[in-house]
Amino acid sequence: MSMIPDDKVREVRERAPILQVISDYMSLKKSGANYQGMCPFHGEKTASFNVNPARGIFHCFGCGVGGNAFDFVMRIEGLSFPQAVKFLAKRVGVEIPERPMTREEKRKVDEQEQAYRINELACEFYRGVLESDEAGAAGRAYLEKRGVSPEIAAVYRMGFAPAGWDSLTRYLQRKGIAAADAEKLGLLRKREGKDGYYDTFRNRLLFTIADLHGRPIGFGGRVMDDSLPKYINSPESIIYRKSEVLFGVDLAKKGMREKGSAIVVEGYFDHLALYKAGFTNVVATCGTALTQPHVKLLRRYADRTFMLFDGDEAGRKATVRSMELFLEEAFPARVVEVPSGDDPDTFINREGGEAFQPLLDKALPIFESFYKGLLKRLDVRSVEGKVAFVNEVSPRLQKIVDPVERGLYEKEICRALGIDRAMLLQKVGIPARQAPRPPQKGAPQKIGTEEVLLTLMAKYPEVVLRVREHGADKLFSASHLKLAESILAQPEDGDIDLPLLLEQIESHEERSRLYSLFVEDAHLEDLDPVKAFEQCRQALERRALKGDGKALARELATVDPDSPRYLEILAELERLRNKKSKLL
């Protein structure tokens, strides 16, 4: 159990609305009283993840996951309950009194917190050098030459690493940071054959690599001349995993949600050029190939992606690799082509930002771009060329999930090559597939009368009043009585704190079922609550009478017809029948 006081947990929940918390991680669209999106916890093709802001809960009808804002943060950030509360408390400015942690908890939290702190200190140091230090003059001149204003440099938290060997080393030492800890993050390196450390980044312009929440987790350092290596990036660490992080995602979250799309580029300056030109939905790979976690991250915020890799051989291979990921995820992606010899940075600086939009408008779907590129590179007039083309295309064609889309591409390819479709299908090896079943639209299982009454109680105070007058124990069976009584125990003049009540249900299955019940309440909108209560009450009383009648009938079968009890049972059954007929 958490040692955080209940009043503090409540304060954090009140100050961190669930819609705001979840919107920081994924794109949500309004749907009636709820908001919907693609579930970040399992792969799905249609949105079945629902957030009910009024009730402070979420539920995915696809995988059954549900909960409140804390549950969401625990699951997506991999945190315990106390850690999730503290994580949100920090963001909304609530002070949490510390409890003693176990040694293992303390070690892990300390290590992560220390890593964030060291990177934050390094970021401040590099920023200070770039902004005002004499040692940063070369960096300021370079940015001015490239048309990057101090304001944009501040947005990107850009910095400059002085040419000296130990400027950062000495700075961190003054701040009480152990050099060995900074070495783990790739900021310092151990001197070979002698004591001491030296700075990894020297005489380089630095881009800060941040996580979703804008916390510095690494750096990308660029030279200002033609010397090699052109870029040095931070290595992976306890807080930085390259396969899961996209540069600029903290800046692009809002833009991706608003525009419904993401633009993926390769370089930091390409990112900067697009962002500066108003394309705020741009992210960049940090010197690594696009991965499945990257695609899943993009999918949280955007409905489609525009790929903008270099037009050289390496860029083409990177686009083909990423295409396979997009096809497997059934996530629409298009390829943007800038004129030969250009990259986004040079193109925008020469032509201006308004010239870039037409390139997006003309972007081809990634598979179409791939096969049309192949048609240009291979001589498909020859048998050899046709075979080479089919060998390249067929494994990728297999990855297209939608049978209609795949069938249309098969026809186009066969027409372009002048081959029979049966030959292509033989190579692709796709068996005749059954028609895909329509995706299961998230909807709760059949709702029982008691559950309908619970949802009415959660929405209408007048129903709570009627249940209180009638007696919850007369209406609810043991499985739902505890929750009904918890709702009755809530203050009469305030809103029902559903997340708090549902937290107290121990059965995971029951809790998940109730989240699915309470997250959707559009069907209750136009009801007359008192009339609905009466209908539920009568249905439940009929059920109870039916149960009593069956029990009496069973007893009647075992009793001697000459005994007084036999006549009593007959009288009771008659009374039940009369009562039941009045309820119909």
C-alpha positions as CSV (number, residue, x, y, z in Angstrom):
1,M,0.0,0.0,0.0
2,S,1.1,3.6,-0.6
3,M,2.2,5.7,2.3
4,I,1.0,8.8,0.5
5,P,-1.8,10.5,2.5
6,D,-5.3,10.0,0.9
7,D,-5.9,13.8,0.9
8,K,-2.8,14.2,-1.2
9,V,-3.8,11.5,-3.7
10,R,-7.2,13.2,-4.0
11,E,-5.6,16.6,-4.6
12,V,-3.4,15.2,-7.3
13,R,-6.4,13.5,-9.0
14,E,-8.4,16.7,-8.9
15,R,-5.5,18.8,-10.3
16,A,-4.5,16.3,-13.0
17,P,-7.7,15.8,-15.1
18,I,-7.6,12.4,-16.9
19,L,-8.1,13.9,-20.4
20,Q,-5.1,16.2,-19.9
21,V,-2.9,13.3,-18.6
22,I,-3.8,10.9,-21.4
23,S,-3.7,13.5,-24.2
24,D,0.0,13.9,-23.3
25,Y,0.6,10.4,-24.6
26,M,-1.8,9.9,-27.4
27,S,-4.3,11.5,-29.8
28,L,-7.9,11.6,-28.7
29,K,-10.9,12.6,-30.7
30,K,-14.3,13.7,-29.2
31,S,-17.0,11.1,-29.6
32,G,-20.3,12.1,-27.8
33,A,-19.5,12.7,-24.2
34,N,-16.3,10.6,-24.5
35,Y,-13.0,10.8,-26.2
36,Q,-11.6,7.9,-28.3
37,G,-8.3,6.9,-29.6
38,M,-6.1,3.9,-30.7
39,C,-5.2,1.9,-27.6
40,P,-1.5,2.4,-26.7
41,F,-1.5,-1.0,-24.8
42,H,-2.3,-3.3,-27.7
43,G,-2.2,-3.2,-31.5
44,E,-5.5,-2.4,-33.0
45,K,-6.8,-1.1,-36.3
46,T,-10.0,0.7,-35.1
47,A,-10.2,3.0,-32.0
48,S,-11.7,1.2,-29.0
49,F,-9.9,3.2,-26.3
50,N,-12.4,5.4,-24.5
51,V,-11.9,8.3,-21.9
52,N,-14.8,9.7,-19.9
53,P,-13.5,13.0,-18.6
54,A,-16.6,13.7,-16.4
55,R,-16.0,10.4,-14.5
56,G,-12.2,10.5,-14.6
57,I,-11.9,7.0,-16.1
58,F,-10.7,5.2,-19.2
59,H,-11.5,1.8,-20.7
60,C,-10.3,-0.1,-23.8
61,F,-13.0,-2.4,-25.2
62,G,-10.4,-4.1,-27.3
63,C,-8.0,-5.4,-24.5
64,G,-10.1,-4.7,-21.4
65,V,-7.7,-2.4,-19.7
66,G,-9.4,0.3,-17.7
67,G,-8.8,2.7,-14.8
68,N,-8.1,6.2,-13.7
69,A,-5.3,8.7,-14.5
70,F,-2.9,6.9,-12.0
71,D,-3.6,3.5,-13.6
72,F,-2.9,4.9,-17.1
73,V,0.5,6.5,-16.0
74,M,1.5,3.3,-14.0
75,R,0.9,1.2,-17.1
76,I,2.5,3.5,-19.8
77,E,5.5,4.6,-17.7
78,G,6.0,1.3,-15.9
79,L,5.6,2.8,-12.5
80,S,4.2,1.7,-9.1
81,F,1.2,3.5,-7.7
82,P,3.2,5.7,-5.3
83,Q,5.6,6.6,-8.2
84,A,2.7,7.4,-10.5
85,V,1.1,9.7,-7.8
86,K,4.5,11.5,-7.4
87,F,5.0,11.7,-11.1
88,L,1.7,13.5,-11.6
89,A,2.1,15.5,-8.4
90,K,5.4,17.0,-9.7
91,R,3.6,18.0,-13.0
92,V,0.7,19.7,-11.2
93,G,2.7,21.3,-8.4
94,V,1.5,19.2,-5.4
95,E,4.0,18.6,-2.6
96,I,4.1,15.0,-1.5
97,P,5.6,14.2,1.9
98,E,8.3,11.5,1.4
99,R,8.0,8.1,3.0
100,P,11.0,5.9,3.6
101,M,11.7,3.7,0.5
102,T,13.1,0.2,0.4
103,R,16.7,0.1,-0.4
104,E,16.1,-1.4,-3.9
105,E,13.4,1.2,-4.6
106,K,15.7,4.0,-3.5
107,R,18.6,2.7,-5.6
108,K,16.5,2.6,-8.8
109,V,14.7,5.9,-8.2
110,D,18.0,7.6,-7.2
111,E,19.8,6.2,-10.3
112,Q,17.1,7.5,-12.6
113,E,16.6,10.8,-10.9
114,Q,20.4,11.4,-10.8
115,A,20.5,10.6,-14.5
116,Y,17.8,13.3,-15.2
117,R,19.6,15.7,-12.9
118,I,23.0,15.3,-14.5
119,N,21.6,15.7,-18.0
120,E,19.6,18.8,-16.8
121,L,22.9,20.3,-15.4
122,A,24.8,19.5,-18.6
123,C,22.0,21.1,-20.6
124,E,22.1,24.3,-18.5
125,F,25.9,24.4,-18.9
126,Y,25.8,24.0,-22.7
127,R,22.9,26.5,-22.9
128,G,24.9,29.1,-20.9
129,V,27.9,28.7,-23.1
130,L,25.9,29.2,-26.3
131,E,23.9,32.2,-24.9
132,S,26.5,34.3,-23.3
133,D,29.9,32.7,-22.8
134,E,33.0,33.9,-24.8
135,A,33.7,30.2,-25.6
136,G,30.3,30.0,-27.4
137,A,30.9,32.8,-29.9
138,A,31.7,30.3,-32.7
139,G,28.3,28.5,-32.0
140,R,26.4,31.8,-32.0
141,A,28.0,32.9,-35.3
142,Y,27.3,29.4,-36.9
143,L,23.6,29.6,-35.9
144,E,23.3,33.2,-37.2
145,K,24.7,32.1,-40.5
146,R,22.1,29.3,-40.7
147,G,19.3,31.6,-39.9
148,V,18.5,30.2,-36.4
149,S,17.3,32.9,-34.0
150,P,18.2,32.8,-30.3
151,E,14.4,32.3,-29.7
152,I,14.4,29.1,-31.8
153,A,17.7,28.0,-30.2
154,A,15.9,28.4,-26.8
155,V,12.9,26.3,-27.9
156,Y,15.3,23.5,-28.9
157,R,17.4,24.0,-25.8
158,M,20.4,24.2,-28.0
159,G,23.8,24.5,-26.5
160,F,27.5,24.7,-27.3
161,A,30.3,22.4,-26.0
162,P,33.6,24.5,-25.6
163,A,36.8,23.3,-27.3
164,G,38.5,22.6,-24.0
165,W,39.0,19.1,-22.8
166,D,37.4,19.4,-19.3
167,S,35.0,22.3,-19.2
168,L,31.9,20.2,-18.5
169,T,34.0,17.8,-16.2
170,R,34.9,20.7,-14.0
171,Y,31.4,22.2,-14.0
172,L,29.8,18.9,-12.9
173,Q,32.5,18.4,-10.3
174,R,31.6,21.8,-8.8
175,K,28.0,20.7,-8.7
176,G,28.9,17.6,-6.7
177,I,28.4,15.1,-9.5
178,A,30.6,12.0,-9.5
179,A,32.5,11.7,-12.8
180,A,31.7,8.0,-13.0
181,D,27.9,8.8,-13.0
182,A,28.3,11.3,-15.9
183,E,30.4,8.8,-17.8
184,K,27.5,6.3,-17.7
185,L,25.4,8.9,-19.6
186,G,28.2,9.4,-22.2
187,L,28.9,13.0,-21.2
188,L,32.5,12.2,-20.0
189,R,35.1,9.6,-21.0
190,K,37.8,8.0,-18.9
191,R,41.4,8.9,-19.8
192,E,43.3,5.9,-21.2
193,G,46.2,4.8,-19.0
194,K,45.8,7.6,-16.5
195,D,43.5,9.0,-13.9
196,G,40.7,11.5,-14.7
197,Y,38.0,12.1,-17.3
198,Y,37.6,14.4,-20.3
199,D,34.5,15.8,-22.1
200,T,32.9,13.7,-24.8
201,F,31.4,16.8,-26.7
202,R,34.0,19.4,-27.6
203,N,33.7,22.3,-30.0
204,R,30.3,21.2,-31.2
205,L,26.9,22.7,-31.4
206,L,24.5,20.6,-29.3
207,F,20.9,19.6,-29.7
208,T,19.1,18.4,-26.6
209,I,17.3,15.1,-27.0
210,A,14.3,15.1,-24.7
211,D,11.6,12.6,-23.6
212,L,7.9,13.0,-24.1
213,H,7.8,15.4,-21.1
214,G,10.6,17.6,-22.3
215,R,13.2,16.2,-19.8
216,P,16.8,16.1,-21.3
217,I,17.8,12.4,-21.8
218,G,20.7,12.9,-24.3
219,F,22.5,15.1,-26.7
220,G,23.4,15.2,-30.4
221,G,26.6,17.2,-31.1
222,R,27.4,18.6,-34.6
223,V,30.6,19.9,-35.9
224,M,30.6,23.4,-37.6
225,D,32.9,22.5,-40.5
226,D,33.5,19.4,-42.7
227,S,35.4,17.3,-40.1
228,L,34.2,13.8,-39.3
229,P,32.3,12.4,-37.5
230,K,29.8,15.1,-38.4
231,Y,27.5,14.0,-35.5
232,I,28.2,12.4,-32.1
233,N,25.1,11.2,-30.2
234,S,24.7,10.2,-26.6
235,P,24.9,6.5,-26.0
236,E,21.9,4.5,-24.6
237,S,21.5,4.8,-20.8
238,I,19.0,4.1,-18.0
239,I,16.8,6.9,-19.3
240,Y,17.6,6.9,-23.0
241,R,16.7,4.1,-25.4
242,K,17.2,5.1,-29.0
243,S,14.7,2.5,-30.4
244,E,11.9,4.2,-28.3
245,V,12.8,7.9,-28.6
246,L,12.2,10.3,-31.5
247,F,13.9,13.7,-31.5
248,G,11.5,16.6,-31.0
249,V,8.5,14.4,-29.9
250,D,7.9,16.7,-26.9
251,L,7.6,19.7,-29.3
252,A,5.6,17.8,-31.9
253,K,2.9,16.2,-29.7
254,K,0.5,19.1,-30.1
255,G,1.1,19.5,-33.8
256,M,0.7,15.8,-34.5
257,R,-2.6,15.7,-32.6
258,E,-4.0,18.9,-34.3
259,K,-2.9,17.9,-37.9
260,G,-3.6,14.2,-37.5
261,S,-0.2,13.4,-39.2
262,A,3.5,13.2,-38.4
263,I,6.5,14.1,-40.6
264,V,9.6,12.0,-40.0
265,V,13.0,13.3,-41.0
266,E,16.6,12.1,-40.5
267,G,18.5,15.2,-39.3
268,Y,18.3,17.7,-36.5
269,F,18.7,20.7,-38.9
270,D,16.0,19.2,-41.2
271,H,13.7,19.1,-38.1
272,L,14.6,22.6,-37.2
273,A,13.9,23.9,-40.8
274,L,10.5,22.4,-40.9
275,Y,9.5,23.4,-37.3
276,K,10.7,27.0,-38.0
277,A,8.5,27.0,-41.2
278,G,5.4,26.1,-39.2
279,F,5.4,22.3,-39.6
280,T,5.2,21.7,-35.9
281,N,4.3,18.0,-36.4
282,V,7.8,17.0,-37.2
283,V,10.1,14.4,-35.5
284,A,13.5,13.0,-36.3
285,T,15.3,9.7,-35.9
286,C,18.4,10.1,-33.6
287,G,21.0,8.5,-35.9
288,T,19.2,5.2,-35.9
289,A,16.8,3.3,-38.1
290,L,13.0,3.6,-37.5
291,T,11.8,0.8,-35.2
292,Q,8.5,-0.8,-34.3
293,P,8.3,1.2,-30.9
294,H,8.9,4.4,-33.0
295,V,5.9,3.5,-35.2
296,K,3.7,2.7,-32.2
297,L,4.7,6.0,-30.6
298,L,3.7,7.9,-33.8
299,R,0.5,6.0,-33.9
300,R,-0.5,7.4,-30.5
301,Y,-0.6,10.9,-31.8
302,A,-1.2,10.7,-35.6
303,D,-3.4,8.9,-38.1
304,R,-0.7,8.9,-40.9
305,T,3.0,9.6,-41.4
306,F,5.1,11.4,-44.0
307,M,8.6,10.0,-44.5
308,L,11.3,12.4,-45.5
309,F,14.5,10.5,-45.8
310,D,17.5,11.5,-48.1
311,G,17.2,10.5,-51.7
312,D,20.6,8.6,-51.7
313,E,21.0,4.9,-51.5
314,A,21.2,4.9,-47.7
315,G,18.0,7.0,-47.5
316,R,16.2,4.6,-50.0
317,K,17.2,1.6,-47.9
318,A,16.0,3.3,-44.7
319,T,12.6,4.1,-46.4
320,V,12.2,0.4,-47.5
321,R,13.0,-0.8,-43.9
322,S,10.5,1.6,-42.4
323,M,7.9,0.7,-45.1
324,E,7.8,-2.9,-43.8
325,L,7.1,-1.7,-40.3
326,F,4.2,0.6,-41.5
327,L,2.7,-2.2,-43.6
328,E,2.9,-4.7,-40.7
329,E,1.2,-2.1,-38.4
330,A,-1.4,-1.2,-41.1
331,F,-0.4,2.4,-40.4
332,P,-0.7,4.7,-43.5
333,A,2.6,6.3,-44.5
334,R,3.6,8.4,-47.5
335,V,7.0,9.3,-49.0
336,V,7.8,13.0,-49.6
337,E,10.3,13.7,-52.3
338,V,12.4,16.8,-52.3
339,P,14.3,17.8,-55.5
340,S,17.4,15.8,-56.2
341,G,20.4,17.1,-54.3
342,D,18.3,18.8,-51.7
343,D,17.3,18.0,-48.2
344,P,14.4,19.6,-46.3
345,D,16.8,22.1,-44.7
346,T,18.4,23.4,-48.0
347,F,15.0,23.3,-49.8
348,I,13.1,25.3,-47.2
349,N,15.9,27.8,-46.8
350,R,16.0,28.4,-50.5
351,E,12.3,28.1,-51.5
352,G,10.6,29.1,-48.3
353,G,8.2,27.1,-46.1
354,E,5.1,27.7,-48.3
355,A,6.9,25.7,-51.1
356,F,7.0,22.6,-48.8
357,Q,3.3,22.0,-48.5
358,P,2.8,21.0,-52.2
359,L,5.5,18.3,-51.6
360,L,3.4,16.9,-48.8
361,D,0.3,17.1,-51.0
362,K,2.0,15.1,-53.8
363,A,3.5,12.5,-51.5
364,L,2.8,8.9,-52.7
365,P,1.7,6.0,-50.4
366,I,5.0,4.3,-49.2
367,F,4.4,1.0,-51.0
368,E,3.5,2.8,-54.3
369,S,6.6,5.0,-54.0
370,F,8.7,1.8,-53.4
371,Y,7.5,-0.2,-56.4
372,K,7.5,2.9,-58.8
373,G,11.1,3.6,-57.7
374,L,11.9,-0.1,-58.6
375,L,10.3,0.3,-62.0
376,K,12.6,3.2,-62.8
377,R,15.8,1.4,-61.5
378,L,15.3,-2.0,-63.1
379,D,15.0,-2.8,-66.8
380,V,11.6,-4.6,-66.5
381,R,11.4,-5.1,-70.3
382,S,13.8,-8.1,-69.9
383,V,12.8,-11.4,-68.2
384,E,15.8,-10.9,-65.8
385,G,14.5,-7.5,-64.8
386,K,10.9,-8.7,-64.3
387,V,12.1,-11.6,-62.0
388,A,14.3,-9.2,-60.0
389,F,11.3,-6.8,-59.6
390,V,9.0,-9.6,-58.5
391,N,11.6,-10.9,-56.0
392,E,11.9,-7.5,-54.5
393,V,8.2,-6.7,-54.4
394,S,6.6,-10.0,-53.4
395,P,7.8,-10.2,-49.7
396,R,6.6,-6.6,-49.1
397,L,3.3,-7.2,-50.9
398,Q,2.6,-10.0,-48.4
399,K,2.8,-7.6,-45.5
400,I,-0.2,-5.5,-46.7
401,V,-2.9,-6.4,-44.3
402,D,-5.9,-5.0,-46.2
403,P,-6.9,-7.5,-48.9
404,V,-8.6,-4.8,-51.1
405,E,-5.5,-2.6,-51.0
406,R,-3.2,-5.6,-51.7
407,G,-5.4,-6.7,-54.6
408,L,-5.4,-3.3,-56.2
409,Y,-1.6,-3.1,-56.0
410,E,-1.3,-6.6,-57.5
411,K,-3.4,-5.5,-60.5
412,E,-1.3,-2.3,-61.0
413,I,2.0,-4.2,-60.8
414,C,0.9,-6.9,-63.2
415,R,-0.2,-4.2,-65.7
416,A,3.1,-2.4,-65.3
417,L,5.1,-5.6,-65.8
418,G,2.9,-7.2,-68.4
419,I,2.6,-10.4,-66.4
420,D,-0.3,-12.6,-65.4
421,R,-1.7,-12.1,-61.9
422,A,-1.6,-15.8,-61.1
423,M,2.2,-15.8,-61.7
424,L,2.6,-12.9,-59.2
425,L,0.3,-14.6,-56.6
426,Q,2.3,-17.8,-57.0
427,K,5.5,-15.9,-56.1
428,V,3.8,-13.9,-53.3
429,G,2.4,-17.1,-51.9
430,I,-0.8,-15.6,-50.6
431,P,-3.5,-18.2,-50.2
432,A,-7.1,-17.3,-50.9
433,R,-8.1,-15.6,-47.8
434,Q,-11.4,-15.6,-46.1
435,A,-13.2,-12.2,-46.1
436,P,-11.9,-10.4,-43.0
437,R,-14.3,-10.2,-40.2
438,P,-15.4,-6.7,-39.5
439,P,-13.4,-5.3,-36.5
440,Q,-15.2,-5.7,-33.2
441,K,-16.5,-2.4,-32.4
442,G,-15.9,-1.9,-28.7
443,A,-19.2,-2.4,-26.8
444,P,-19.8,-3.8,-23.3
445,Q,-21.1,-7.3,-22.8
446,K,-24.9,-7.6,-22.1
447,I,-25.7,-5.4,-19.1
448,G,-27.8,-6.9,-16.3
449,T,-30.6,-5.0,-14.5
450,E,-28.4,-4.4,-11.3
451,E,-25.6,-3.0,-13.4
452,V,-28.1,-0.6,-15.2
453,L,-29.2,0.5,-11.8
454,L,-25.6,1.1,-10.7
455,T,-25.0,3.3,-13.8
456,L,-28.2,5.3,-13.0
457,M,-27.0,5.8,-9.5
458,A,-23.7,7.1,-10.7
459,K,-25.4,9.6,-13.0
460,Y,-28.6,10.7,-11.2
461,P,-28.7,11.8,-7.5
462,E,-32.5,11.2,-7.5
463,V,-31.9,7.5,-8.2
464,V,-29.5,7.4,-5.3
465,L,-32.3,8.9,-3.1
466,R,-34.8,6.2,-4.3
467,V,-32.3,3.3,-3.7
468,R,-31.6,4.7,-0.2
469,E,-35.4,4.9,0.6
470,H,-36.0,1.4,-0.8
471,G,-33.0,-0.3,0.7
472,A,-30.0,-1.4,-1.4
473,D,-30.0,-4.9,0.2
474,K,-33.5,-5.4,-1.3
475,L,-32.3,-4.6,-4.8
476,F,-28.8,-5.8,-5.1
477,S,-27.2,-9.3,-4.9
478,A,-24.0,-9.7,-2.9
479,S,-21.8,-9.2,-6.0
480,H,-23.0,-5.6,-6.5
481,L,-24.2,-4.6,-3.0
482,K,-20.8,-3.3,-1.8
483,L,-20.4,-0.9,-4.7
484,A,-24.1,0.3,-4.3
485,E,-23.5,0.9,-0.6
486,S,-20.3,2.8,-1.4
487,I,-22.2,5.1,-3.8
488,L,-24.9,5.6,-1.1
489,A,-22.1,6.6,1.4
490,Q,-20.8,9.4,-0.8
491,P,-21.7,13.0,0.2
492,E,-25.2,13.9,-1.0
493,D,-24.2,17.4,-2.2
494,G,-21.1,16.4,-4.2
495,D,-20.2,14.4,-7.4
496,I,-19.6,10.7,-6.9
497,D,-15.9,9.9,-6.9
498,L,-16.2,6.8,-9.2
499,P,-12.4,6.2,-9.7
500,L,-12.0,6.0,-5.9
501,L,-14.9,3.6,-5.5
502,L,-13.8,1.4,-8.3
503,E,-10.2,1.2,-6.9
504,Q,-11.7,-0.6,-3.8
505,I,-12.9,-3.5,-5.9
506,E,-10.4,-6.3,-5.4
507,S,-11.4,-8.6,-8.4
508,H,-9.5,-7.4,-11.5
509,E,-12.1,-8.9,-13.8
510,E,-15.0,-7.3,-12.0
511,R,-13.2,-3.9,-11.9
512,S,-12.5,-4.1,-15.7
513,R,-16.2,-4.9,-16.3
514,L,-17.4,-2.0,-14.3
515,Y,-15.0,0.4,-16.0
516,S,-16.5,-0.7,-19.3
517,L,-19.9,-0.1,-17.8
518,F,-19.3,3.4,-16.5
519,V,-17.1,4.7,-19.3
520,E,-20.0,4.7,-21.7
521,D,-23.2,6.5,-20.5
522,A,-24.6,8.0,-23.7
523,H,-27.5,5.6,-23.5
524,L,-28.6,7.2,-20.2
525,E,-28.8,10.8,-21.6
526,D,-32.5,11.0,-22.5
527,L,-34.0,8.8,-19.7
528,D,-36.4,9.8,-17.1
529,P,-34.3,8.7,-14.1
530,V,-37.3,8.1,-11.7
531,K,-39.1,6.0,-14.3
532,A,-36.0,4.1,-15.2
533,F,-35.5,3.3,-11.4
534,E,-39.1,2.0,-11.2
535,Q,-38.5,-0.3,-14.2
536,C,-35.3,-1.6,-12.6
537,R,-37.0,-2.0,-9.2
538,Q,-39.9,-4.0,-10.7
539,A,-37.6,-6.2,-12.8
540,L,-35.4,-7.0,-9.7
541,E,-38.4,-7.7,-7.5
542,R,-39.9,-10.0,-10.3
543,R,-36.6,-11.8,-10.3
544,A,-36.6,-12.1,-6.6
545,L,-40.2,-13.4,-6.5
546,K,-39.3,-15.9,-9.3
547,G,-36.4,-17.1,-7.2
548,D,-38.6,-17.4,-4.1
549,G,-41.3,-19.2,-6.1
550,K,-38.7,-21.8,-7.4
551,A,-37.4,-22.5,-3.9
552,L,-41.0,-23.0,-2.6
553,A,-41.9,-25.3,-5.5
554,R,-38.8,-27.4,-4.8
555,E,-39.7,-27.6,-1.1
556,L,-43.4,-28.4,-2.0
557,A,-42.1,-31.5,-4.0
558,T,-40.5,-32.9,-0.8
559,V,-43.3,-32.2,1.7
560,D,-46.1,-34.6,2.7
561,P,-49.4,-33.4,1.2
562,D,-51.2,-34.1,4.5
563,S,-48.8,-31.9,6.6
564,P,-49.6,-28.3,7.7
565,R,-46.5,-27.0,5.9
566,Y,-47.9,-28.2,2.5
567,L,-50.9,-25.9,2.9
568,E,-48.6,-23.0,4.1
569,I,-46.4,-23.3,0.9
570,L,-49.5,-23.3,-1.3
571,A,-50.7,-20.1,0.4
572,E,-47.3,-18.5,0.0
573,L,-47.1,-19.5,-3.7
574,E,-50.6,-17.9,-4.3
575,R,-49.5,-14.7,-2.5
576,L,-46.3,-14.6,-4.7
577,R,-48.4,-15.0,-7.9
578,N,-50.7,-12.1,-6.8
579,K,-47.7,-9.9,-6.0
580,K,-46.0,-10.8,-9.3
581,S,-49.2,-10.0,-11.4
582,K,-49.3,-6.5,-9.8
583,L,-45.7,-5.9,-11.0
584,L,-46.4,-6.8,-14.7
